[in-house]
Amino acid sequence: MKRNIINIDENKCNGCGLCINACHEGAIELINGKAKLISDEYCDGLGDCLPKCPTDAIKIIEREAISYDVAAVEMKKNQNDKKKDLPCGCPGTKEKSIKRNVVLNGSQAEVISQLNQWPVQLKLVNSKARFLKEANILIAADCTAYAYGNFHNEFIKGRVTLIGCPKLDDNDYYREKIAEILENNDIKSITVVRMEVPCCAGIVNSVKAAMLQAGIIVPYKEVTIGINGVII
């Protein structure tokens, strides 16, 4: 039968993954760095993914395709729900806590990572992950760790670290995810570290909006890093 269905131009796709979150049916997956329609039966043809595509790589076309199958979509969702410990189905995202020991080298302490958990990408963290319970959370724009030399000791140490890029990612998704984290865990505090560039305001706005959405206001601290690597 002929019907409306999405078509993805791989040459335009930059692999950002925003369309994946926008598709409630789970019809799109990121494969080899490109968004792919994995099965015609999962696509309802309504095009919720179109507005999220920053490169205009997705269009609605009419072509021969099997019918949209609600039952198949529900089955796929149920299968995904069973993978809560693996938010994207990848073993590399399985949550874990990390214990650190200070290594002494003579009179100097060796500089080591202060990261306390995995994963760190906000998109990949399960909002009910065990390490979030009663945690002090660091929500950081990913550029900040490269710009500020003492980032681990000053910001990551003693906190659960969540990172993202407010320019390239979906800030509405951030808001929803952070609200879920607040609702599901007794969060003690949130520290936000951003760069001085204007686009970094997105991560600040997402956190504040999430607290309002969840109706849970926790102690909040905001730090801005200059592109010259100093705290402003």
N, C-alpha and C positions, 0 to 999 in steps of 0.2 A: 504494500500500500504506500501511497505518497502522503507525506505529512511534514510538518515543520520540525526541524531538528537543528541542533547547533553544528557549526563547522569551525574547526580551529585551524588557523593558518600557522603552521609550525615555523615558517620563516619570520613571522612577526612576534611569535611567542618568546618572551624573555625568561620564562620559567619562574615567575614571581610567586605563583601558587594562590593568588587571591581568588581566582575563579573556583578553586577547590572548596574553599570555605563558603563561598556564596551558593554553591550547588547543594541544596538540601537533600537531593536524591542520591548523592555520591556517584554521579555519572562521570566525573572527571578525576583523573589521577595524574600525578607528576611522574613521568617515565623518561629516564635519560635526560632530565632537565627540561622537558617539554610537557605542556598540558595535553592530555589525550582523553578523548571520549572512549571509555572502556567498553561500553555496550549501548546500542541503540535503545534497548528496552528500559534503561535507567533514565533516559532523557525525556522529560515531559514537553520540551520544546518551548517553554515559557520564557527562557532567556534571562533568569535571575543573575546569571554569571556575566552577562554582557556589560553592565555598568561598572563592574569591578575591574575589567581588563584595561590596564594603562596603555597598552599598545594597539588597541582596536583589532586584536587577533581573532576575536570570536564574532561570528555572524549567525543569524538564523537563516537557514535555506530550506527549500522544499526538495525532498528527494525520496527515493524508495527506502523505506526503513520499516523494521518490525514495530509493532504497536508498543506504546509505553505500558509497562507491566508493574502495577502498583504492588502486587504480591512479591515480585522479584526484588523491588526496592526495599520493602519491609524486611525481607529475608536478609538482604545485604546489611541493613542497619542493625539487625539483631546480631549478625556475625561480628560487626564492628564493635558492638557494645560489649562483647565477650573479650575484647582486646584492650580493656581499660588500662592495663599496665603498659601497653604499647600503643601510645596515642596515634602514631602514624603507621603502625604495623611493622616497624623496623626494630630489630633487636637492639640497635644502638641507642634507642630512646628509653629503654627500660630503666625505671627509676632506681636510684641507689644513693645511699649516704656514703660520704668519704671521710675517714678519720685521718687527721694529719699529725705528724710528730715533727718537732723542731729539731733540725740536724745542726749540731755545733761543729764548726770547723775552726779549731784553735779558740780564739777569743771572739770570733765573729759567728753570728748565726747565719747559716746559709739561707739565701732567699728562695723560698719554696711557695708553691701555690697555696692559697687559702680557700680554694673552692670546696664547698662542703657537700655538694649534691650533683646529681646528673639526672635528666638533661637540664640545660640552662636556657634554651630558647623558649620564650613565653608561649609560642605556638605549640610546642611539644610537651609542655609540662601538664600533667594530669591535675586538674583543680582539686582533686581529693588525695593527692600524693601524701604519703606519710610524713615526709620531711617538711611539709607546710604547716603541720599542727603547731600552734603557739609559736610561730616563727617570727623573727625580725626579718623583713623582706627588703632586698635591694632590687629595685627596678631601674635598669640602666640602658640608655641608648648604647648600642654596641660599639660605637666609635670611641666612647669615653675611656675604655680600658686601654686603647692604643695611645690616646692623647696624654693620659695622666700616668706618670711613671710609678707612683706608689699606690696604684689602684687596689691591688690585692690586700695590702695591710690596712689601708685606710677605709675601704668600702666593703670588700667581699668578706673579710674576716668576721666571723660570728653571725653572718647573715645567710639567708637563702637567696641565691642570685638568679634573677630573671632578666633576660636581655632581649632587645628587639630594635628594629629600625623604624621610627615613626614616619620617615619619608617614603620608604619602600613597602611597608606593610600596611594593613588595614587597622586604623586606629579605633574604629567601631568594634572590631573583633577584640582588640586589646581591652576595651572598656568592659565588654561582656565577660571576657575571661577573668579579668581582675575582680570583677564583681562576684563571679562564681567562687574565686579563691577566698574572698572575704566572707562569703556566706557559708562556706564549707569548713572554715578553719578559724580558730581563735587567734587571729593575727595580732601580734603585739605592736608592731610599728612598720612603717613603710618609709624607706629612703629612696628618693628618685635622683639619679645622676644623669644630667643631660649635657649636650654641647651647647655652646653659645649661639650656634646657627639657628635661624628662625624655625626651620622645619622640626627641630627637636622639641618645640613647644607641644607637639602632638602627644608625646608620651606623658607629659605633665597633665595635659587636659584629660587624657584617658584615665589616669589614676584618680584624679579629683572627681570626674564624672562617675567612675565606678563606685567610689565611696558613697556618693549621693544616691546612685541607683540601688546599691545594696542596703542603704540606710545604716551603714556601719562606718563611723569615723574613728580612725586610729591615729596615734601620734605620727606626724608627718614631717619629713625633712626634705628639702630640695637643694641640690648642689649643682652649680653650673661650672663646666670646665671650658676654658678658653682654647682656641685652636693652637695657641702657643704652649699649651700644656700646664697651665696654672689654674687654680680655683679662682673664679671671679667673685 
